[in-house]
Amino acid sequence: MELEKKTIRYVERMIELIKFTQYPRTKMDMVQFLFGENATNKNKELNVYLKWKTPFKVFNLDVPIHFEMLKEKGERKTLWYSGNESVHPVFLALNASEVFLLTQVLLSIVYENKSPYFRMYQDIVRKIRKQVSDCMANKVDWSLLDVEADFELKSKIFTEDMRNRRAICEDEVDYFSKIDDYNGNVKVKTLENAIRLMKYMHLPNTRDEINRYMGMDVFKKEITLNDGLKQRGYWKSQNHNNDYCFLNVIFPFCRSIASNQDDHLKEMGYVSTAGDVLDEDIDYFEDVSYTTNLMFDKTSRNYLRYQQTVHPIFLILRLDEVYLLTNHLLELVQHKFKNERIEGLKRYKDTTYLQYENIVSKIYHQLSNYAKDVLCIHCDKNEKDFISEKRHNYEHGITEQNLIMFLKTGETYCVDTIDGLVHGVIRWINDTFYVEDKNGHMHLIIPAKD
């Protein structure tokens, strides 16, 4: 079956059924869970899911799916479950800083602490690397992926036993009752195209380059979004003001004109952004300027270090990996960011640990009850949708927070300066942030102002 012709809701049901049947369920349970009040005559569609034997592909990734029957001796009812080893598909809409936190920064902390799970974290970061844009990939230092640990490692945390899974709670919350039918009727192919194009446009491209990359005239392409009307273009515009939504995660796709900072702001193509946080009605008018090396520059703008880019990431996790990205993740980073103080930076507010809590919250809201029960995960935060650095810092009244994070780790980073993109170590000199390159030269960083 070609899933690209199916709707987003169809694929969401497949994914949520995998999670729902991590506890054994009857067919009646499953029909009620998936379709709620519209459960009449839905057994036929359910049987299509249950007979699926091979992985299905979403975002060019194979999602394992295999349902098995379980009938205990002496029991009359037949139960179904989604395999002895649970799979946990998670969709995240990250900003650039969150990508850093889940890749370079996380690996450096894991390695520094000689964590026995270093190799498992490397595998998680490799999954993320495959899905970030070329622009983002060039900003992250991936060198720790090639490092062989000289300390003891573990390859397994939990052993799952289907027979020992506890009985289902009677008051279990129905996940789909909390999902708004935001754009569930949108075709999967439309969503995949939008995400692919969004990542390609993290750097400026001309209209012809964009059309060649997508194999179509994107600017004239008509797509169907949540209101059922045909709308032109994958990005938000005056005739398309809708965000995208997948697995209850909402994220924007805005298009902006890129101008050349070194050539009197001459237009050089289009880029994708998250839009302007202060006025969502005009977010597709955000200005973006670049230096001649096509790297983002903010010397004359009141912007943060990063172009406000959106990074959708789809992860297919094992239970061990869920643990490493939730409970164990917060245990690791709290020592680095929650209690540490740096003299001379008292007037700045460091919320790096809060950002990690937000990431864990995004993961938590997509976990099955089985995963939450086994790992004893509890989360009080409500973060699940995309939030740009600009919005995050605006809400918390901070400006240079991300630079403080880099300063604390002591690692090398690719950062945007008045001289373009520079790879080096963050320095704090005379109340000003710089990046020191490999030749010892200092490059001034101009972050957002209050």
Disulfide bonds with the S-S distance in Angstrom:
none
